[in-house]
């Protein structure tokens, strides 16, 4: 998919901050681990600081945060920078201190991956401003924000076409031409999916790549909604739009996209 190709390109950047954002349980850590594992890391030093270390990664130094004894994200990050790593993963940017050190790391030639808790990609930018990072520093260092959600996929054993309820169609704001030309699918429920109609999950992505127009907008401190408008005009596909593609591809149900995404 197009989004995966974009993520692979971002991973190989020589420096900059790449954020993954979403609520708890949206797969942020899994995406970051997959990114580090797929990076062309031969000869590179990769160090993470996490709370907790969720999975052990081969050939990567992982450091556990322990606030009780003063081992905070910011303290770990300062120590990591002295090791001259190529890529750094910070489990979460929780405060101004951690954000400022991440910015400093980026400005001195490192790639920094981290997470934030926001509902969409543009809101991550305003969140950084809210915790005290100067907009010109965000503009200079932020390369991309990846918002994501996990949605259940339809069970392949009991997948069947159906007509979605009108209220679901209305919620998705689908036009009559979109509905007339589409086949929608659901799962009837079977032993394979324990009667749920779903088996497995897939990720939906919303990737805000920081272009020159977006850099200018960040410096001007514009709102998240205005930033979203600019990002969409620059090619960003929203979570809802990614969800609609998954519906039309027959991978998930309209109900699942209504549950996990909001209208743009």
Residue pairs with C-beta under 8 A, 6 or more apart in sequence:
2 237
3 205
3 207
3 237
3 242
6 144
6 207
6 209
7 31
7 35
7 146
7 205
7 207
8 38
10 18
10 143
10 144
10 209
11 18
11 35
11 36
11 38
11 39
11 111
12 39
12 40
13 111
13 143
14 109
14 111
15 106
15 107
15 109
15 110
15 111
16 106
16 111
16 112
16 141
16 142
16 143
16 144
17 102
17 103
17 106
17 112
17 113
17 114
17 141
17 142
17 143
18 35
18 111
18 112
18 113
18 114
18 143
18 144
18 145
18 146
19 93
19 113
19 114
19 115
19 116
19 124
19 142
19 144
19 145
19 146
20 28
20 31
20 32
20 113
20 114
20 115
20 116
20 145
20 146
20 147
20 148
21 28
21 115
21 116
21 117
21 118
21 120
21 121
21 123
21 124
21 145
21 146
21 147
21 148
22 28
22 115
22 117
22 118
22 119
22 147
22 148
22 149
23 117
23 119
24 117
25 150
26 148
26 149
26 150
27 148
27 149
27 150
27 203
28 115
28 148
29 54
29 91
29 115
31 146
31 148
31 203
32 89
32 113
32 115
33 54
33 55
33 57
35 113
36 46
36 48
36 57
36 60
36 87
36 89
36 113
37 57
39 46
39 87
41 59
41 60
41 86
41 87
44 86
44 87
45 61
45 83
45 84
45 85
45 86
45 87
46 59
46 60
46 61
46 85
46 86
46 87
46 88
46 89
47 60
47 61
47 62
47 63
47 80
47 83
47 85
47 87
47 88
47 89
48 57
48 60
48 61
48 62
48 63
48 88
48 89
48 90
48 91
49 62
49 63
49 65
49 73
49 76
49 77
49 80
49 88
49 89
49 90
49 91
50 62
50 63
50 64
50 65
50 89
50 91
51 64
51 65
51 66
51 67
51 73
51 91
51 92
52 64
52 65
53 62
53 63
53 64
56 62
61 83
63 76
63 79
63 80
64 71
65 71
65 72
65 73
65 76
65 91
72 98
73 90
73 91
73 92
73 93
73 94
73 95
73 98
74 95
74 97
74 98
74 101
77 88
77 90
77 98
77 101
77 102
77 105
78 101
80 88
81 88
81 101
81 104
81 105
81 108
81 110
85 110
86 110
86 111
87 110
87 111
87 112
87 113
88 102
88 105
88 110
88 111
88 112
88 113
89 112
89 113
89 114
90 98
90 102
90 112
90 113
90 114
91 114
91 115
92 114
92 115
92 116
92 117
93 99
93 102
93 114
93 115
93 116
93 128
93 131
95 131
96 131
96 132
96 133
99 128
99 131
99 132
99 133
100 132
100 133
102 112
102 114
102 141
103 133
103 137
103 138
103 140
103 141
105 112
106 112
106 141
107 140
107 141
116 124
116 127
116 128
118 124
118 127
118 147
119 147
119 262
120 147
120 206
120 224
120 228
120 238
120 239
121 145
121 146
121 147
121 206
121 207
121 208
121 228
121 231
121 236
122 145
122 208
122 224
122 225
122 227
122 228
122 231
123 224
124 145
124 147
124 208
125 138
125 142
125 145
125 208
125 218
125 224
125 227
126 223
126 224
126 227
128 138
128 142
129 135
129 138
129 221
135 218
135 219
135 220
135 221
136 219
138 218
139 210
139 215
139 216
139 218
139 219
142 210
142 218
143 209
143 210
144 207
144 208
144 209
144 210
145 207
145 208
145 210
146 205
146 206
146 207
146 208
147 205
147 206
147 207
147 208
147 239
148 203
148 204
148 205
148 206
148 239
149 203
149 204
149 239
149 243
149 260
149 261
150 201
150 202
150 203
150 204
150 260
151 201
151 202
151 203
151 204
151 243
151 246
151 252
151 256
151 257
151 259
151 260
152 196
152 198
152 199
152 200
152 201
152 252
152 256
153 198
153 199
153 200
153 201
153 202
153 251
153 252
154 185
154 186
154 187
154 197
154 198
154 199
154 250
154 251
154 252
154 253
155 187
155 189
155 190
155 192
155 193
155 196
155 197
155 198
155 199
156 192
156 199
157 190
157 191
157 192
157 193
157 199
158 187
158 188
158 189
158 190
158 192
158 193
158 197
159 185
159 186
159 187
159 250
160 185
160 186
160 187
160 188
161 183
161 184
161 185
162 184
162 185
162 186
163 184
164 184
164 253
164 254
164 255
168 254
168 255
168 258
169 179
169 254
171 258
171 263
172 240
172 244
172 247
172 254
172 257
172 258
173 263
174 244
182 247
182 248
183 250
184 247
184 253
184 254
185 250
185 253
186 197
186 253
186 255
187 193
187 196
187 197
187 198
187 199
187 253
188 197
189 195
189 196
189 197
192 199
193 199
197 253
198 256
202 246
202 251
202 252
204 239
204 242
204 243
204 246
204 260
204 261
205 237
205 239
205 242
206 236
206 237
206 238
206 239
206 242
207 236
207 237
208 214
208 227
208 231
208 236
209 234
209 235
209 236
210 218
211 234
213 230
213 234
214 227
214 230
214 231
214 234
217 226
217 227
217 230
218 227
222 230
228 236
228 238
228 264
232 238
232 264
237 245
238 261
238 264
239 260
239 261
239 262
240 257
240 261
240 262
240 263
240 264
241 264
243 252
243 256
243 257
243 260
243 261
244 257
246 252
246 257
247 253
247 254
247 257
